Amino acid sequence: MPDVTHAYDLSTVIVNYNTPADTAESVRSLLATTQARVQVILVDNGSSDGSAETLREQFPEITVIDAGANLGFAAGVNLGARSAQSPWVLLLNPDVVVLPGAIDALLAFATAHPEHGLYGGRTLRPDGTTDPSSCWGAMSLWSLTCFATGLSTLLRRSVLFDPESLGRWERDTVREVPVITGCLLLISLANWERLGGMDERFFLYGEDADFSARARAEGLRPVIVPDAAIIHAVGGSTASSGRKMSMVMAGKATVLRTTWHPAAARVGIALLQAGTALRALPGLLRRREGMWTGVWRSRRDWRAGYPAAKTTLFGFAPDPHDPHPGTHHLHAEGAHR
């Protein structure tokens, strides 16, 4: 039964950055396919194309927050969640189409199984095949060694040699997982506030892995609900695959630096760099530019992680309040804000 003490059953936070058409389609699909009372909170991250005004005009019933600048994903969702008027917070990418009944199924499962605390769904590509990016395995020295030696590519989706992929599981059964990604993530408002939201040191990519790790440390058990299915057009706000992968690597480096012991983090980052070199080598030898050659050439930009990568990859001015940019070495509990 709906909670009569709240105006809504669910507060959905969407962060938009220069993608008003995709975001509008996502909002329409959410409202059209969901029976629960949904509060839509749209955070516009300093778009330069008039997104905030356009979306306000198209959807006068939703809350549009103009951040005034590109805050990044973590700070953007934190800003949006502060306006939540329901017991649940749902993070939803602006480049997804919600399939009928998906959000109702996710909310019903979460209500019936509060012991998990963190919930994700099943993402599909536009052609209907499984997009595995709704969840991942956690990084480990073994998974990074497999990346460094090329085994995770040679034996892609192997449970043993590509463990972060979670094998060939199609995300079609209920299953606890280490990492639920921010493209579709449901959590109670109480747990969101207990965890302190997303870690705003992350700018783009990696914040959901950190968030899931902190959730598990607090006793939550992240779980995938296959009936909650969405179509995901991956990477709607990042144009270049090489640039996007450099951002992903910056996120991984930040997870290592902020949650691993400093010595282990150094080894992990060295393994990331070795795996990048291995994949870039054919292109470098043939003098052909590609995704991995670009990631290799930008290794100095991403291996320090955030906040330094916010300057090197995105061109932001350095944060004068950060006395040691790019050199945070915190244990897992240090990631709590």
LOMIRO-369961 format. One record per residue (C-alpha): x negated, y, z; residue number from 1; residue in one letter. Coordinates in steps of 0.25 Angstrom, whole numbers, padded with zeros to 4 digits. Each point is the difference from the previous one (the first is absolute). Example, Ala and Ser with C-alpha at 12.3 -4.5 7.8 and 13.67 -1.06 7.14 Angstrom:
// residues 2
<fipa <-0049,-0018,0031>,1,"A">
<fipa <-0006,0014,-0002>,2,"S">
This chain:
// residues 337
<fipa <0000,0000,0000>,1,"M">
<fipa <-0005,0014,-0003>,2,"P">
<fipa <-0006,0007,0012>,3,"D">
<fipa <0011,0011,0004>,4,"V">
<fipa <-0010,0009,0007>,5,"T">
<fipa <-0008,0003,-0013>,6,"H">
<fipa <0005,0007,-0013>,7,"A">
<fipa <-0007,-0010,-0009>,8,"Y">
<fipa <-0003,-0015,0001>,9,"D">
<fipa <-0014,0002,-0007>,10,"L">
<fipa <-0009,0012,-0004>,11,"S">
<fipa <-0008,-0002,-0013>,12,"T">
<fipa <-0013,0008,-0002>,13,"V">
<fipa <-0004,0002,-0014>,14,"I">
<fipa <-0013,0009,-0003>,15,"V">
<fipa <0000,0006,-0014>,16,"N">
<fipa <-0011,0006,-0007>,17,"Y">
<fipa <0003,0005,-0014>,18,"N">
<fipa <0009,-0011,-0004>,19,"T">
<fipa <0014,0006,0001>,20,"P">
<fipa <0006,-0010,-0011>,21,"A">
<fipa <-0005,-0012,0007>,22,"D">
<fipa <0004,0005,0014>,23,"T">
<fipa <0014,0003,-0005>,24,"A">
<fipa <0002,-0014,-0006>,25,"E">
<fipa <-0005,-0006,0013>,26,"S">
<fipa <0009,0009,0009>,27,"V">
<fipa <0012,-0004,-0009>,28,"R">
<fipa <-0003,-0015,0000>,29,"S">
<fipa <-0001,0001,0015>,30,"L">
<fipa <0013,0007,0002>,31,"L">
<fipa <0008,-0008,-0010>,32,"A">
<fipa <-0005,-0014,0005>,33,"T">
<fipa <0001,0002,0015>,34,"T">
<fipa <0012,-0001,0009>,35,"Q">
<fipa <-0007,0005,0013>,36,"A">
<fipa <0001,0015,0003>,37,"R">
<fipa <-0013,0005,-0005>,38,"V">
<fipa <-0007,0013,0003>,39,"Q">
<fipa <-0010,0003,-0011>,40,"V">
<fipa <-0011,0008,0004>,41,"I">
<fipa <-0009,0005,-0012>,42,"L">
<fipa <-0013,0006,0003>,43,"V">
<fipa <-0006,0008,-0012>,44,"D">
<fipa <-0015,0000,0001>,45,"N">
<fipa <-0003,0013,-0006>,46,"G">
<fipa <0004,-0003,-0014>,47,"S">
<fipa <-0003,0010,-0011>,48,"S">
<fipa <0012,-0004,-0009>,49,"D">
<fipa <0011,0005,0008>,50,"G">
<fipa <0004,-0013,0005>,51,"S">
<fipa <0006,0005,0014>,52,"A">
<fipa <0009,0009,-0007>,53,"E">
<fipa <0004,-0010,-0011>,54,"T">
<fipa <0003,-0011,0010>,55,"L">
<fipa <0008,0009,0010>,56,"R">
<fipa <0009,0004,-0012>,57,"E">
<fipa <0002,-0014,-0004>,58,"Q">
<fipa <0002,-0006,0014>,59,"F">
<fipa <0006,0011,0009>,60,"P">
<fipa <0004,-0010,0010>,61,"E">
<fipa <-0015,-0004,0003>,62,"I">
<fipa <-0010,0006,0009>,63,"T">
<fipa <-0011,0006,-0008>,64,"V">
<fipa <-0013,0005,0007>,65,"I">
<fipa <-0010,0008,-0007>,66,"D">
<fipa <-0013,-0003,0006>,67,"A">
<fipa <-0007,0012,-0007>,68,"G">
<fipa <-0012,-0008,-0003>,69,"A">
<fipa <-0005,-0014,-0004>,70,"N">
<fipa <0000,-0006,0014>,71,"L">
<fipa <-0003,-0014,-0005>,72,"G">
<fipa <0009,-0012,0002>,73,"F">
<fipa <-0002,-0002,0015>,74,"A">
<fipa <0002,0014,0004>,75,"A">
<fipa <0012,0001,-0009>,76,"G">
<fipa <0007,-0012,0005>,77,"V">
<fipa <-0003,0005,0015>,78,"N">
<fipa <0006,0014,-0004>,79,"L">
<fipa <0013,-0007,-0006>,80,"G">
<fipa <0002,-0010,0012>,81,"A">
<fipa <0000,0012,0010>,82,"R">
<fipa <0014,0003,-0007>,83,"S">
<fipa <0006,-0014,0002>,84,"A">
<fipa <0014,0000,0006>,85,"Q">
<fipa <0001,-0015,0001>,86,"S">
<fipa <-0005,-0012,0007>,87,"P">
<fipa <-0008,-0005,-0012>,88,"W">
<fipa <-0011,0006,-0009>,89,"V">
<fipa <-0002,-0005,-0014>,90,"L">
<fipa <-0012,0004,-0008>,91,"L">
<fipa <0003,-0001,-0015>,92,"L">
<fipa <-0009,0003,-0012>,93,"N">
<fipa <0006,0011,-0010>,94,"P">
<fipa <-0003,-0010,-0012>,95,"D">
<fipa <0009,-0011,0004>,96,"V">
<fipa <0014,-0004,-0004>,97,"V">
<fipa <0008,-0007,0011>,98,"V">
<fipa <0008,-0012,-0004>,99,"L">
<fipa <0014,-0002,0005>,100,"P">
<fipa <0001,-0004,0015>,101,"G">
<fipa <-0015,0000,0002>,102,"A">
<fipa <0000,0011,0011>,103,"I">
<fipa <0012,-0006,0007>,104,"D">
<fipa <-0007,-0014,0000>,105,"A">
<fipa <-0012,0006,0006>,106,"L">
<fipa <0007,0008,0011>,107,"L">
<fipa <0009,-0012,0003>,108,"A">
<fipa <-0012,-0009,0002>,109,"F">
<fipa <-0007,0010,0009>,110,"A">
<fipa <0012,0001,0008>,111,"T">
<fipa <0001,-0015,0002>,112,"A">
<fipa <-0015,-0002,0002>,113,"H">
<fipa <-0005,0012,0008>,114,"P">
<fipa <-0012,-0009,0005>,115,"E">
<fipa <-0007,0003,-0013>,116,"H">
<fipa <0000,0015,0001>,117,"G">
<fipa <-0006,0003,-0014>,118,"L">
<fipa <0007,-0004,-0013>,119,"Y">
<fipa <-0003,0000,-0015>,120,"G">
<fipa <0007,-0005,-0012>,121,"G">
<fipa <-0003,-0006,-0014>,122,"R">
<fipa <-0005,0009,-0011>,123,"T">
<fipa <0002,-0004,-0014>,124,"L">
<fipa <-0006,0006,-0013>,125,"R">
<fipa <0009,0006,-0010>,126,"P">
<fipa <0000,-0013,-0008>,127,"D">
<fipa <0006,-0008,0012>,128,"G">
<fipa <-0013,-0007,0004>,129,"T">
<fipa <-0006,0001,0014>,130,"T">
<fipa <-0008,0012,0004>,131,"D">
<fipa <-0008,-0005,0012>,132,"P">
<fipa <-0003,0014,0005>,133,"S">
<fipa <0011,0000,0011>,134,"S">
<fipa <-0010,-0007,0009>,135,"C">
<fipa <-0014,-0005,0001>,136,"W">
<fipa <-0009,-0008,0009>,137,"G">
<fipa <-0010,0008,0009>,138,"A">
<fipa <-0014,0003,-0004>,139,"M">
<fipa <-0011,-0009,0006>,140,"S">
<fipa <-0014,-0003,-0002>,141,"L">
<fipa <0004,-0012,-0007>,142,"W">
<fipa <0009,0007,-0010>,143,"S">
<fipa <-0010,0011,-0002>,144,"L">
<fipa <-0011,-0011,-0003>,145,"T">
<fipa <0010,-0006,-0010>,146,"C">
<fipa <0001,0014,-0006>,147,"F">
<fipa <-0015,0002,-0001>,148,"A">
<fipa <-0003,-0013,-0006>,149,"T">
<fipa <0012,0001,-0010>,150,"G">
<fipa <0007,-0012,0005>,151,"L">
<fipa <0013,0008,0003>,152,"S">
<fipa <0000,0003,-0015>,153,"T">
<fipa <-0004,-0013,-0005>,154,"L">
<fipa <0009,-0008,0009>,155,"L">
<fipa <0011,0011,0000>,156,"R">
<fipa <0012,-0003,0010>,157,"R">
<fipa <-0008,-0012,0006>,158,"S">
<fipa <0004,-0001,0015>,159,"V">
<fipa <-0015,-0003,0003>,160,"L">
<fipa <-0008,0009,-0009>,161,"F">
<fipa <0010,0012,-0002>,162,"D">
<fipa <0006,0000,0014>,163,"P">
<fipa <0005,0015,0000>,164,"E">
<fipa <0010,-0004,-0012>,165,"S">
<fipa <0007,-0010,0009>,166,"L">
<fipa <-0002,-0011,-0011>,167,"G">
<fipa <0011,-0003,-0010>,168,"R">
<fipa <0012,0003,0010>,169,"W">
<fipa <0010,0007,-0008>,170,"E">
<fipa <0005,0008,0012>,171,"R">
<fipa <0013,-0008,-0002>,172,"D">
<fipa <0001,-0005,0014>,173,"T">
<fipa <0000,0006,0014>,174,"V">
<fipa <-0014,0000,0005>,175,"R">
<fipa <-0008,0008,0010>,176,"E">
<fipa <-0012,0007,-0007>,177,"V">
<fipa <-0012,0009,0005>,178,"P">
<fipa <0003,0012,-0008>,179,"V">
<fipa <0013,0006,-0005>,180,"I">
<fipa <-0002,0012,-0010>,181,"T">
<fipa <0006,0013,0000>,182,"G">
<fipa <0008,-0001,-0012>,183,"C">
<fipa <0011,-0007,0008>,184,"L">
<fipa <-0002,-0001,0015>,185,"L">
<fipa <0011,0000,0011>,186,"L">
<fipa <-0002,0003,0014>,187,"I">
<fipa <0008,0004,0012>,188,"S">
<fipa <-0001,0015,0004>,189,"L">
<fipa <-0004,-0004,0014>,190,"A">
<fipa <-0012,-0009,-0005>,191,"N">
<fipa <-0004,0011,-0011>,192,"W">
<fipa <-0001,0010,0012>,193,"E">
<fipa <-0007,-0010,0009>,194,"R">
<fipa <-0011,-0003,-0011>,195,"L">
<fipa <-0001,0015,-0003>,196,"G">
<fipa <0004,-0001,-0014>,197,"G">
<fipa <-0011,-0001,-0011>,198,"M">
<fipa <-0014,0004,0003>,199,"D">
<fipa <-0002,0013,-0008>,200,"E">
<fipa <-0015,-0002,-0002>,201,"R">
<fipa <0004,-0008,-0012>,202,"F">
<fipa <0004,0008,-0012>,203,"F">
<fipa <0005,-0010,-0010>,204,"L">
<fipa <-0001,-0016,0001>,205,"Y">
<fipa <-0005,-0008,0012>,206,"G">
<fipa <0010,0007,0010>,207,"E">
<fipa <0010,-0011,0000>,208,"D">
<fipa <-0011,-0011,0002>,209,"A">
<fipa <-0004,0008,0013>,210,"D">
<fipa <0014,0002,0004>,211,"F">
<fipa <0003,-0015,-0001>,212,"S">
<fipa <-0012,-0003,0008>,213,"A">
<fipa <0004,0009,0011>,214,"R">
<fipa <0014,-0006,-0001>,215,"A">
<fipa <-0006,-0014,0002>,216,"R">
<fipa <-0009,0005,0012>,217,"A">
<fipa <0013,0005,0006>,218,"E">
<fipa <0006,-0014,-0001>,219,"G">
<fipa <0009,0003,-0012>,220,"L">
<fipa <0000,-0011,-0011>,221,"R">
<fipa <0001,0006,-0014>,222,"P">
<fipa <0010,-0009,-0009>,223,"V">
<fipa <0004,0000,-0014>,224,"I">
<fipa <0015,-0001,-0003>,225,"V">
<fipa <0002,-0005,-0015>,226,"P">
<fipa <0014,0005,-0001>,227,"D">
<fipa <-0005,0014,0001>,228,"A">
<fipa <-0004,0001,-0015>,229,"A">
<fipa <-0004,0013,-0007>,230,"I">
<fipa <-0007,0003,-0014>,231,"I">
<fipa <-0013,0007,0002>,232,"H">
<fipa <-0007,0008,-0011>,233,"A">
<fipa <-0014,-0001,0007>,234,"V">
<fipa <-0008,0013,0001>,235,"G">
<fipa <0010,0010,-0005>,236,"G">
<fipa <-0008,0012,0006>,237,"S">
<fipa <-0014,-0005,-0004>,238,"T">
<fipa <-0003,0001,-0015>,239,"A">
<fipa <-0014,-0007,-0002>,240,"S">
<fipa <-0002,-0014,0004>,241,"S">
<fipa <-0015,0003,0003>,242,"G">
<fipa <0004,0012,0009>,243,"R">
<fipa <0011,-0008,0007>,244,"K">
<fipa <-0009,-0012,0003>,245,"M">
<fipa <-0010,0010,0006>,246,"S">
<fipa <0011,0005,0009>,247,"M">
<fipa <0003,-0014,0004>,248,"V">
<fipa <-0015,-0002,0003>,249,"M">
<fipa <0000,0012,0008>,250,"A">
<fipa <0012,-0005,0008>,251,"G">
<fipa <-0007,-0014,0002>,252,"K">
<fipa <-0013,0007,0005>,253,"A">
<fipa <0008,0009,0010>,254,"T">
<fipa <0007,-0013,0006>,255,"V">
<fipa <-0013,-0006,0002>,256,"L">
<fipa <-0006,0013,0006>,257,"R">
<fipa <0011,0002,0009>,258,"T">
<fipa <0004,-0014,0005>,259,"T">
<fipa <-0013,-0009,-0001>,260,"W">
<fipa <-0012,0001,0008>,261,"H">
<fipa <-0010,0009,-0006>,262,"P">
<fipa <-0010,-0011,-0004>,263,"A">
<fipa <0011,-0008,-0006>,264,"A">
<fipa <0006,0012,-0007>,265,"A">
<fipa <-0014,0002,-0007>,266,"R">
<fipa <-0001,-0014,-0005>,267,"V">
<fipa <0015,0001,-0005>,268,"G">
<fipa <-0003,0013,-0008>,269,"I">
<fipa <-0013,-0006,-0006>,270,"A">
<fipa <0009,-0012,-0004>,271,"L">
<fipa <0010,0009,-0007>,272,"L">
<fipa <-0011,0007,-0007>,273,"Q">
<fipa <-0007,-0013,-0004>,274,"A">
<fipa <0014,-0005,-0006>,275,"G">
<fipa <0001,0013,-0007>,276,"T">
<fipa <-0014,-0001,-0006>,277,"A">
<fipa <0003,-0014,-0005>,278,"L">
<fipa <0013,0004,-0007>,279,"R">
<fipa <-0006,0012,-0006>,280,"A">
<fipa <-0013,-0006,-0005>,281,"L">
<fipa <0006,-0005,-0014>,282,"P">
<fipa <0005,0014,-0003>,283,"G">
<fipa <-0013,0006,0004>,284,"L">
<fipa <-0009,-0009,-0008>,285,"L">
<fipa <0009,0002,-0012>,286,"R">
<fipa <0001,0015,0003>,287,"R">
<fipa <0016,-0001,0000>,288,"R">
<fipa <0008,0008,0010>,289,"E">
<fipa <0011,-0008,0007>,290,"G">
<fipa <0007,0000,0014>,291,"M">
<fipa <-0012,-0007,0007>,292,"W">
<fipa <-0011,0009,-0006>,293,"T">
<fipa <0008,0012,0005>,294,"G">
<fipa <0001,-0006,0014>,295,"V">
<fipa <-0015,-0003,0000>,296,"W">
<fipa <-0004,0014,-0005>,297,"R">
<fipa <0009,0006,0011>,298,"S">
<fipa <-0005,-0009,0011>,299,"R">
<fipa <-0006,0011,0008>,300,"R">
<fipa <0014,0007,0000>,301,"D">
<fipa <0007,-0012,0006>,302,"W">
<fipa <-0009,-0008,0008>,303,"R">
<fipa <0000,0010,0012>,304,"A">
<fipa <0015,-0001,0001>,305,"G">
<fipa <0009,0011,0004>,306,"Y">
<fipa <0000,0011,0004>,307,"P">
<fipa <-0013,0002,-0009>,308,"A">
<fipa <0007,-0006,-0012>,309,"A">
<fipa <0011,0010,0001>,310,"K">
<fipa <-0010,0010,-0004>,311,"T">
<fipa <-0008,-0009,-0010>,312,"T">
<fipa <0011,-0007,-0007>,313,"L">
<fipa <0011,0011,0001>,314,"F">
<fipa <-0008,0013,0000>,315,"G">
<fipa <0006,0005,0014>,316,"F">
<fipa <-0009,0009,0008>,317,"A">
<fipa <-0007,-0007,0012>,318,"P">
<fipa <0008,0000,0013>,319,"D">
<fipa <-0008,0010,0009>,320,"P">
<fipa <0006,-0006,0012>,321,"H">
<fipa <-0006,-0014,-0003>,322,"D">
<fipa <-0014,0000,0006>,323,"P">
<fipa <-0004,-0013,-0007>,324,"H">
<fipa <0007,-0001,-0013>,325,"P">
<fipa <0000,-0014,-0006>,326,"G">
<fipa <-0007,-0006,0012>,327,"T">
<fipa <0011,-0005,0009>,328,"H">
<fipa <-0004,-0013,0007>,329,"H">
<fipa <0012,-0003,0009>,330,"L">
<fipa <0005,-0013,0006>,331,"H">
<fipa <0014,-0005,-0003>,332,"A">
<fipa <0006,0007,0012>,333,"E">
<fipa <-0007,0013,-0005>,334,"G">
<fipa <0009,0001,-0012>,335,"A">
<fipa <0012,0003,0009>,336,"H">
<fipa <0004,0014,0000>,337,"R">
